Amino acid sequence: MDVPVLKQGPFLIATVQSALTDADLAQMRRLLIEQVGKFRSRGVIVDVTAVDVLDSYACRTLRDIAHMTGFRGAATVIVGIHPELAFTMVQLGLSLEGVATALDLEEGLAYLNARTRPTIARGNSPRNSAGPPRNGTHTRGKR
Amino acid sequence: MASAERIGIRSDRDILLARQRGRELGRSVGFVATDLTLIATAISELARNIVLYAREGVIELRVVTEDSHRGLVIVARDHGPGIVDVNRAMQDGYSTSGGLGLGLPGVKRLMDGFEIHSRAGRGTTVQIAKWLRT
């Protein structure tokens, strides 16, 4: 079963609606990597609210998606891991190290909005943001 | 629902089928949601090992009553290459397929019972069990 991907402004939202085979997971990964470029997306949300099992393969695919889209310049956040899944993943020894997660879609959008604010990308070069604030050089307001 | 089932495992679709059947059978036994997720995940891992290493095999699901215990026993059986060093395969972080290397020790942690028999060149049988808490 294909995972529908919705374009929402600068973000892509992939909603997993049922249990996925390994091939479905790989297909979702391929689609997201591709669409990040096609739509010039800044962020990706993978919503796993309806997922009943996150085994080692699914977990690795989610990590791959986050890292691969990261290489393409888009931030990924996984949302909707329900308590039973979290418990099972810990028991199994799985981790989503280096991958952003949020409670639900709303929190995921808030995370991406904060993470991809255009003023950060435009206003501050790494050189500027590393040094002490200088008057008049920052477009950002409060620090 | 029958109290025993046998599912042939050849592809990723069969992995899905096996864990769905395990969940259904587990629910009929009376397991709570968390246990059903543990059971389905354990089946998923064992079934994937079959597809990955042996290419085909079977998953057997059985409702059992022993003494005052009631639970679900799952047997994953294949005639694949077997595991040369079972002790090593039971250590966290060991894998021969470049995977996560968490498979078997992780599955053991999910369940109440875990037994593995493997012979190089003959195949592997893993039997796991989850008991209802009374």
Interface residues (C-beta under 8 A of the other chain):
Chain A: A19 L20 T21 D22 A23 D52 V53 L54 D55 S56 Y57 C59 R60 P83 E84 L85 F87 T88 Q91 L92 G93 L94
Chain B: D12 R13 I15 L16 R19 Q20 R23 A33 T34 L36 T37 L38 A40 T41 S44 E45 R48 D92 G99 L100 L102 G103 P105 G106 V107 R109 L110
